[in-house]
Amino acid sequence: MEDDILQDLNRELENVIHEGKEILDEARLTDRAQELKSDLELLIRKRPLESVLVGVATGFLLSKLVGGSK
């Protein structure tokens, strides 16, 4: 009886630890995404013309890849 209770508690503890790790990983990922967004905004502000040209070229290439040759 006590072994069953201990096993259940251990499983619950492992689940809580696993969920905690996932939450921390998501928080780190969110922080990293925010840093990348800030870096990208700064780069666009420093080089607006180049940024527009890269955006246009990327859009053109994506349209060719997705749209195929029509």
C-alpha positions in Angstrom: 0.0 0.0 0.0 2.7 2.5 0.9 4.7 1.5 -2.2 1.7 2.4 -4.4 1.4 5.8 -2.7 5.1 6.5 -3.0 5.1 5.5 -6.7 2.1 7.7 -7.4 3.8 10.6 -5.6 7.0 10.0 -7.5 5.1 10.0 -10.8 3.3 13.2 -9.9 6.6 14.8 -8.9 8.2 13.8 -12.2 5.3 15.3 -14.1 5.5 18.5 -12.2 9.2 18.7 -12.8 8.8 18.0 -16.5 6.0 20.7 -16.8 8.2 23.2 -14.9 11.1 22.5 -17.4 8.8 23.0 -20.3 7.5 26.3 -18.9 11.1 27.5 -18.4 12.1 26.5 -21.9 9.1 28.3 -23.4 10.0 31.4 -21.4 13.6 31.3 -22.7 12.3 30.9 -26.2 10.0 33.8 -25.8 12.8 35.9 -24.4 15.1 34.9 -27.3 12.4 35.7 -29.9 11.9 39.2 -28.3 15.7 39.8 -28.5 15.7 38.8 -32.2 12.8 41.0 -32.9 14.5 44.0 -31.3 17.7 43.3 -33.1 15.9 43.0 -36.4 14.0 46.3 -35.8 17.3 48.0 -35.0 18.9 46.6 -38.2 15.9 47.8 -40.3 16.1 51.3 -38.7 19.9 51.5 -39.5 19.5 50.2 -43.1 15.9 50.8 -44.3 16.6 50.7 -48.1 18.6 47.5 -47.9 15.8 46.0 -45.7 13.1 46.9 -48.3 15.2 45.4 -51.1 15.8 42.2 -49.1 12.1 42.0 -48.4 11.2 42.5 -52.1 13.7 39.9 -53.2 12.5 37.4 -50.6 8.9 37.9 -51.6 9.8 37.4 -55.3 11.7 34.2 -54.6 8.9 32.8 -52.4 6.3 33.6 -55.0 8.4 31.7 -57.6 8.9 28.7 -55.3 5.2 28.6 -54.2 3.6 29.6 -57.4 5.7 27.5 -59.6 6.1 28.4 -63.3 2.8 29.5 -64.8 
